[in-house]
Amino acid sequence: MTGSRVVIVTGGGTGIGAATARQLRAEGHQVVVSGRRPEPLRRIAEETGALAHPADAGDPEGVAGLVDATVAAYGRIDGLVLNAGVGRSGAVGDITDEDWELVMRTNLTGPFLLLRAALPHLLAARGSVVAVASVAALRNGVANAAYATSKAALLQLCRSLAVDYGKDGLRANTVCPSWVRTEMADRRMTRFAEEAGLGEGGSDAAYEEAARLIPAGRPGRPEEVSEAISWLLSPAASFVNGAALTVDGGVTAIDPGTVAFDFSITPRG
């Protein structure tokens, strides 16, 4: 972004959201970090000088308050980073109504509510939106029905913005990371390590196993995703609209049907 802009980052207290807040502040932009938990937001605000505004992304009143607080503090909104998200495991036949509703409300309805509330300000600024989806928006995995569905829908929500408002100068793009070492991914890897009996290696061993087929050979770092987000927000990406940018170490480039020719996988147990 040229000059100082005003950007709201949801899920801004940890992981990719926190890394994005740090990067945008280092570039001289005004940042409002939001999320449900006040304490992580407070820490990022103290560290970076961002404005912390706790809010539930799935609550219309909370979203309206976030937009109003941002405009009151800075007078405008130039960008949104839609990063708040949750995951719940389960196939279609197993996932509960409560888990399905939680994932959809957080990962899809929340971004919709914030986009709708902020849209007049984004249009006035000819602004930019970046949603943090997942490679699960493009590929699916076992027992991932709710999360993958929500992220695929989030991608199309952003493409709808590009199609409907691109002529007005609004850009909306999506990043699709694979495994990135964040608080949310750490929890999943801890469970995986326990389920797989990976022993003392714990989450590190789980990450190593999960990343075995990633061409980069490792999980990503939050800063590697925030770099992509910063670029998509900026005028350097001025002709990029409705894109889905994979930040995945190359994993979506693999044809699963050829894996057996080049990899040797020893089954656990």
C-alpha positions in Angstrom: 0.0 0.0 0.0 1.3 3.4 -0.9 1.3 5.8 2.0 -0.3 5.0 5.3 -3.5 3.0 5.1 -6.0 1.7 7.7 -6.5 -2.1 7.8 -8.6 -4.3 10.0 -7.1 -7.7 10.8 -9.5 -10.2 12.3 -8.0 -13.1 14.3 -5.3 -10.6 14.9 -4.0 -11.8 18.3 -2.0 -14.9 17.2 -0.6 -16.7 14.2 -1.0 -15.4 10.7 -3.2 -12.4 12.0 -0.5 -11.3 14.5 2.2 -11.7 11.9 0.2 -9.6 9.5 -0.4 -6.9 12.1 3.4 -6.7 12.8 4.2 -6.5 9.1 1.7 -3.8 8.3 2.7 -1.7 11.3 6.3 -2.1 10.3 5.4 -0.7 6.8 3.8 2.3 8.5 0.1 1.5 8.2 -2.6 1.9 10.9 -3.9 -1.5 12.0 -6.9 -2.5 14.1 -6.6 -6.1 15.4 -9.8 -7.8 16.4 -10.8 -11.2 17.9 -12.8 -12.8 20.7 -9.9 -13.0 23.2 -8.8 -9.6 24.6 -5.5 -10.7 26.1 -3.7 -11.7 22.8 -5.0 -8.6 21.2 -3.6 -6.4 24.0 -0.2 -8.0 23.7 0.0 -7.3 19.9 -1.3 -3.8 20.4 1.4 -3.1 23.0 4.1 -4.7 20.8 3.2 -2.9 17.5 1.1 0.1 18.3 -2.0 -1.4 16.7 -5.4 -0.6 18.0 -7.0 -3.6 19.8 -10.8 -4.0 19.5 -12.2 -7.3 20.8 -15.3 -8.5 18.9 -17.0 -11.7 17.9 -16.7 -11.8 14.1 -20.0 -13.8 13.9 -22.0 -11.2 15.9 -23.6 -8.4 13.8 -23.5 -5.9 16.6 -19.8 -6.7 17.3 -18.9 -6.3 13.7 -20.7 -3.0 13.5 -18.9 -1.8 16.6 -15.6 -2.8 15.0 -16.2 -0.8 11.9 -17.5 2.2 13.9 -14.4 2.1 16.2 -12.0 2.0 13.3 -13.6 4.9 11.5 -13.8 6.9 14.7 -10.1 6.3 15.3 -8.7 6.8 11.8 -11.5 8.2 9.7 -11.5 5.5 7.0 -11.0 1.8 6.2 -8.7 0.9 3.3 -8.3 -2.8 3.8 -9.6 -5.9 5.5 -7.7 -9.1 6.4 -10.3 -11.8 7.1 -8.2 -14.2 9.2 -10.5 -15.3 12.1 -11.2 -19.0 11.8 -11.9 -22.2 13.7 -11.8 -25.9 12.7 -13.8 -28.9 13.9 -13.1 -32.4 12.6 -15.8 -34.7 11.3 -17.2 -36.3 8.2 -20.7 -35.4 7.1 -22.2 -38.3 9.1 -20.3 -37.5 12.2 -20.1 -33.7 12.7 -22.6 -32.2 15.1 -25.0 -29.4 14.4 -23.2 -27.3 17.0 -19.7 -27.8 15.4 -21.1 -27.2 11.9 -22.7 -23.9 13.0 -19.6 -22.7 14.9 -17.4 -23.3 11.9 -19.7 -21.6 9.4 -20.5 -18.7 11.7 -16.8 -18.0 12.3 -15.3 -18.8 8.9 -18.0 -17.6 6.6 -20.8 -15.6 8.2 -18.4 -13.5 10.2 -16.4 -12.4 7.1 -19.7 -11.7 5.3 -21.0 -9.5 8.1 -17.8 -7.5 8.3 -17.5 -7.1 4.5 -21.1 -5.8 4.3 -20.6 -3.4 7.2 -17.3 -2.1 5.9 -18.2 -2.1 2.2 -19.1 1.7 1.9 -15.8 2.6 3.5 -13.9 0.2 1.2 -15.5 1.5 -1.9 -14.8 5.1 -0.9 -11.1 4.2 -0.4 -11.0 1.9 -3.5 -9.7 -0.6 -1.0 -8.5 -4.1 -0.8 -9.6 -7.3 0.9 -7.5 -10.4 1.6 -9.2 -13.5 3.1 -7.1 -16.2 4.7 -8.6 -19.5 3.5 -6.6 -22.7 3.3 -5.5 -25.3 0.8 -8.7 -27.1 2.1 -10.6 -24.6 -0.1 -9.0 -26.3 -3.1 -8.3 -29.9 -1.9 -10.1 -32.0 0.8 -9.0 -34.3 3.5 -10.4 -36.9 5.8 -13.0 -35.8 8.3 -12.8 -32.2 7.2 -16.3 -31.5 5.9 -17.2 -28.3 7.8 -13.8 -26.6 7.6 -13.2 -27.4 3.9 -16.7 -26.3 3.0 -16.4 -23.0 4.9 -13.0 -22.2 3.3 -14.2 -23.0 -0.2 -17.2 -20.7 0.4 -15.0 -18.0 1.7 -12.9 -18.1 -1.4 -16.1 -17.6 -3.5 -17.3 -14.9 -1.3 -14.2 -12.9 -2.1 -14.5 -13.6 -5.8 -18.1 -12.3 -5.6 -16.6 -9.0 -4.3 -14.2 -8.9 -7.2 -16.9 -9.6 -9.8 -19.5 -7.2 -8.3 -17.3 -4.3 -7.2 -14.1 -4.6 -9.2 -15.4 -1.8 -11.5 -15.5 0.4 -8.5 -11.9 -0.1 -7.6 -12.3 -2.8 -4.9 -10.0 -5.8 -5.0 -10.6 -9.0 -3.1 -8.2 -11.9 -3.1 -7.6 -15.1 -1.1 -4.5 -16.8 0.3 -4.6 -20.5 0.7 -1.9 -21.7 3.1 -1.0 -25.3 3.9 0.3 -26.3 7.4 1.6 -23.2 9.1 3.0 -23.2 12.6 0.3 -21.3 14.5 -1.5 -21.8 17.8 -4.5 -23.4 16.0 -2.3 -25.8 14.0 -0.3 -26.6 17.1 -3.4 -27.8 18.9 -4.3 -30.1 15.9 -0.7 -31.4 15.8 -0.8 -32.2 19.5 -3.9 -34.3 19.0 -2.4 -36.0 15.9 0.7 -36.9 17.9 -1.4 -38.5 20.6 -3.7 -40.3 18.2 -0.7 -41.6 16.1 1.4 -42.6 19.1 4.3 -40.4 18.1 5.8 -40.4 21.6 8.1 -37.8 23.0 8.5 -36.0 19.7 5.0 -34.6 20.2 3.8 -31.8 17.9 7.3 -31.5 16.3 7.1 -35.1 15.1 3.5 -34.5 14.0 4.5 -31.5 11.9 7.4 -33.5 10.4 5.0 -36.3 9.4 2.3 -34.0 8.1 4.9 -32.1 6.0 6.5 -35.2 4.6 4.9 -34.7 1.1 5.2 -31.0 1.0 7.9 -30.2 -1.6 9.3 -27.6 0.7 9.8 -30.3 3.3 8.4 -28.3 6.2 5.4 -26.4 7.5 5.2 -22.6 6.8 5.9 -19.7 9.1 3.2 -17.1 9.8 5.5 -14.4 8.4 5.6 -16.2 5.0 1.8 -15.8 4.7 1.8 -12.3 6.0 4.3 -11.3 3.2 1.8 -12.6 0.6 -1.1 -10.8 2.4 0.8 -7.5 2.4 1.6 -7.8 -1.3 -2.0 -8.5 -2.2 -3.1 -5.4 -0.2 -0.6 -3.2 -2.0 -0.7 -1.4 -5.3 2.0 -3.8 -6.5 -1.0 -6.2 -6.9 -3.2 -3.6 -8.6 -4.3 -5.9 -11.4 -4.8 -9.0 -9.1 -8.5 -9.5 -8.3 -10.4 -12.6 -7.4 -7.3 -14.6 -7.2 -6.6 -17.6 -4.9 -2.9 -17.5 -4.1 -1.5 -20.8 -2.7 1.1 -20.3 0.0 1.7 -23.9 0.6 5.3 -25.0 0.0 4.1 -26.6 -3.3 1.8 -29.2 -1.9 -1.1 -28.5 -4.2 1.3 -28.9 -7.2 1.6 -32.6 -6.4 -0.4 -35.3 -8.4 -1.3 -37.8 -5.7 -1.4 -40.5 -8.3 2.3 -40.2 -8.8 3.4 -40.1 -5.2 4.2 -43.8 -5.0 6.9 -43.3 -7.8 9.0 -40.8 -5.9 8.2 -41.3 -2.2 8.6 -44.1 0.3 6.1 -43.9 3.1 6.4 -46.3 6.0 3.0 -46.8 7.7 2.8 -46.1 11.4 2.3 -49.1 13.7 
